[in-house]
Amino acid sequence: MIDRRTFLAGTGAVLLAAPLGAEAQQAGKVWRIGYLQGSTREAQTHLIQAFEGGLREKGYTLGRDLVIEFRFADGRVERLPDLGAELVRLKVDVILTGVNEGTLAATKATTTTPIVMAGSFNPVEEGLVASLARPGGNVTGLTQDAGAEILTKRLQLLREINPKLSRVAALSGIGIAYNQFQVRALEDAGRAMGITIVPVAFRGTEDLEEAFAEIRRARAAAVIVSGGPVVLSHRDRIAALALKNRLPAIGTIRQHAHSGFLMAYGADTADLWRRAAGYVDRILKGAKPGDLPVEQPVLFDMVINLKTAKTLGLTIPPSLLQRADEIIQ
């Protein structure tokens, strides 16, 4: 039986414990990990817990000979280059990043310090790595990508709720290259399903009212919201505006549904951050990041917010509820 959390589209400061801990203590080495993220610390709480849990699985214990230096841009991605440079000046041994903005900032700050991506998008297309199999350089890690099928799946989920759905807005952050890749792929998927995709971009909270006014003018009946730190930092406001405008919204991660989106479907990001600890462990033991293949997601979350559905006057088909990993009442 296939685990329902696998792809539903049918496709595929801390301590070291023995043995590495004993070696590190004997050498007097205190490892230092830089944690560079574009969103707020609050939005990262579950991911920090997953990463630290992954370190414990590898024999690390928080507090003695491995220190994590946390840096958050609080949704202002323009701050990331300075934060990345600050971590390099601290001479961290590895930098952990999330999505592409943090990784790009880290690569501008250093070409030698190993960088582990916990949840990139289109890393080859954006030049973060040479290939998934042989990244080269000082960057490796994980990607949230699972091909265009995952974008098609979000459209299919919306259509299960509204079989007459014909126009869907794609809401994303301005100037984020991987969102542009995804919008183009979503447009291709929409054409195959007879659904028109309406791209709408925003920069921050001040743009969101106008973004939703644009969605109304385009007569879109639903909205697919992209990933990334800008969306994550403003997810509560996006959810409120979607409700105000009577629009079912589907996001990419579990937290979107918890903020009030109707649904969320995408890679289990907590699992990606936990697996990122394995990359850090291998690099601290001497592996070169350029030799470690970039891995794709293996677990996916589908979360449905029934409270939002009730507010929108929508009935969620029982077959859809049965496939959900979490239902918010």
N, C-alpha and C positions, 0 to 999 in steps of 0.2 A: 504493500500500500504506500502511496506517495504521501508524505507529510503535507498537510494542507498549508504549512508555512513555506513550503518550497514554491517555486514560480507557478502561479495558477494558470498561466497561459499555456502550460504544458511544455515549457522549454527550461530547456535547461536553466612633599618631601618624604623616601621609601627605603627599606632594608632588603638586602639580599640574604636568602637562606642558602644552605648547602645544596649542591656542591659549589655553585658559582659564588655564593656568598662567602664561603670560607676562603676561596681564592682571592676574592676582592679584599676581604679584611686583612689577609696576610700581606697583600701588596699595598694596603693603605689607600686604595682607590675609592673615591666617592664618585659614582656616575652621576651625571647631570643631564636630565632630559628637558628639552624645551617643548612646551605645549602651546602652539600658536593657532589661534582660532579667530574667525571673523565675527562670530556672534557674541552674545552675552554669556557670562559664566552660568547664569541661571538656566539658559537654554541648553547648556552643555552638561548639566549635572548628571544626567543618566549616562552620558558618553564617558565622562570622567570616571564614573563608577565602573563602567564596563572595561575601560582601559586598565584601571588599577586592579580590577578583578583578573584580567588577563595576565598582568604582571605576577600576581600571586600564584596563578596556575603554573607559571614558569619558575617558581621558587623564590620570588621576590616578596619582601615584606615592607610595608610603608614605614619610613622613618629613620633609617640608620645610614646606609651607604649608597643610596640612590635617591637623588633629589629631583623633584619635578618643578620647573620654573614655568608658571602659568602666565600667559599673555592673551588678553581678549580685546578685540577691536570694537565690541559692543555694536555691531552692525555698521560701523563706519569703516568700510574696507580700505579706504585711503590711508588709514593708520597702520595697516599691516606691514608695509616695508620698514617703517621705523621700529616696530615691535620685533620684526625678524632680525634686523640689524642689532638690536639690543641683545637678543638671545645669542647671536654670534659673538658679540663682545664679551658675553659671560662665559664663552668657551664651552658651551654645552656639547655633549657627546653625540646626541641625536636630536633632531627636531621633528616632533609629531605635528602634522597639519591635518586639516580636514578636507574641505573642497578646494577648488583650484586657486582661488584668490590667495589663500595662505601659502600654498605651495609655490606659486609664482613669486610671492614676496620673499619667501625663504631662498629660492634659487637666485634671486637678485642679490641677496645678502651673502651667499656663500656657494662656492662650487666644490667645496671639500667636505664640509660637515654633512654626514648622512641625513637624509630627509625621508621620513616615512609618511606617506599619504594614507589617511584612514578612510577616506570616502570621496575620491576624486570623480570627476565626470570627464569623459572623452580625453583621457590623459595623453593618448598618442596624437590625436588631432590638434590638441593645444600645445604640443611640443614639450610636455613635461617629461616624457620618456620616449626612447626610440621605438620601442615595441613592448607589448605586454610580456612576451617571453624573455626578452633581453633588454631590460630598461636602459642599461648603460648609465654613465654619469653617477651622480650621488643621490638619485631619487628612486624610490620603489614604494610598494605598499598595496593598497586596495582601491578598486573602483566601484562605484555604485551602479555602473552601467550593466545592463543585461540585454542590450540590443533594443531595436525599435519595438519589439514585441511588448515590452512593458508599457510603452506609450499607448499602443493599441489597446492593451488591457484596460487602461484607465478610461478610454473612450467606451469600451464595451461595458464596463461597470456602470457608467452613467446612462448608457442606452438601456441597460436592464431595468433601470428605474424609470426611465422615460423613453419608451420605444419610438416615439415620434421625434426624438432629438435630432436637430439638423444643423444647429449653429452653436459652437462652443468657443468661449474665449480662452486664450492661453496667456496667463498673467505671469510675468517674469521681471527680474531686475534689469535695469538699463545697463547696457554695455558689458554684459557678462557673456563671454563667447560661448560657453557650453550651453547656456540657455538658448542661444540662437541655433546651435546644432539641434537641440531637442525640439524647438518650435518647427524647424524645417522637417524633421522626421515625423512630428505630429501632424503636420499638414499632409504629408504623404499618406499616413495612416488614415486621416480623415477622408481624403479623396477616395480611398478604397472602400470606405464605409458609407459614402454619401453624406459626410458631415463637413461643413465649412468651418475651418479654424480661423479665429480672429485674434491675431497677436496684439497684446497690449502690454506695454512696459512701464515701469515706475522706478523712481529713484529712492524714495523714502516716504515717511508718513505724509508729508505735505503733498505728495503726488497721488495718493491713493483715492481720494474723493474724485478727482478728475479721471483716474483710471477706470473707476467703476461707472462714471458717467459715460465714458467712451464705450464700455461694455453694453450699457443700456441702449445707447444710440445704435450699436451694431446689432441689436436684437438677439444677442446670445442668450441661450436658455440655461447655460451652466458654465462653470469656469474650472479649468485645470490650472493649478498653481504650481510653479516650478520649485526646485530646491535651491539651497544656497543661504548664506548668512543674512542677506537683506530680508528675504522672505521669513526666515526663521525668527529674526528679531522683531518683525512686525506682524507675526502670525495672528495675534489676538485681534488687532485692528482689521486685518484682512477678513477674518472670520465674521467680525461684527458687521462689516460693510456687505459681505455676501448675504448675510441674513437680512439686513436692512433692504437689500435690493431683490430679495426673494430668489437668490441664485444658489442652487446646490453646488458646492465647491469640493473638489477632490484634490488632496495634496500628496506629497511624496513620502512623508514619514509619519509615524504614529503620533507625534506631538501636534501635528496639524489637526487631526481629528479631536484630540484632547482640548484644543483651543476653540473648537466649535465648527470646523469644517464638517461637511456631511460625511466625508469618507477620507481615508488615506490608504494608498497602496504603493508599496515600494520596498526597496532593500531594507532589511533589519539592520539599522545603523549601529545599534548597540553591539551586535555580533561583529560588525566590521571593526569597531574600535577595540573590541576584545581580541580579535585576530591581529590587529596592528601591534599589540604587545608582543606577539610572537616574532614579528619583524625586528622590533627593538632588541629583543633577547638575542636573536641570531647575529645582529650587527655588533652588539656589545661583546659577543663571543668571537668576533673576528670576521664575520661574513661581509663581503662588499655589497652595498645596495644595488649596484648595477648588475650584479649576478643573480639577484633574487627576483623571480618573475612576479609581475603584478597580478593579483588574484581578483576574481569577480565575486559578486555576492552568491551565496548558496541558500540563504534564508530570506523570506519575504513576509511582510506584514500586511494584512488587510484589516482595517479598523472602521467600524461604522458607528456614527453618533446618532442614536435614536432620538435623543432630545432635540437635536437639530432637525431631524426628519419630521418630527411632530410639529415644530415651529413652522417649517416650510409646507406643512400639509401633505407630506409625501408618505407613501406606503412602500416599505422596503420588501421586495419579494422574499418569501421564506427560504427559497433556494439560495439567495444571496446571504441571508443571515446565517445559514448553516455553514457557509464557507468562511465566515469571518473568524479571525483569530481573537478579536476583542470586540465587544459590543458595549458602547457607552450608553447607559440608561438615562 
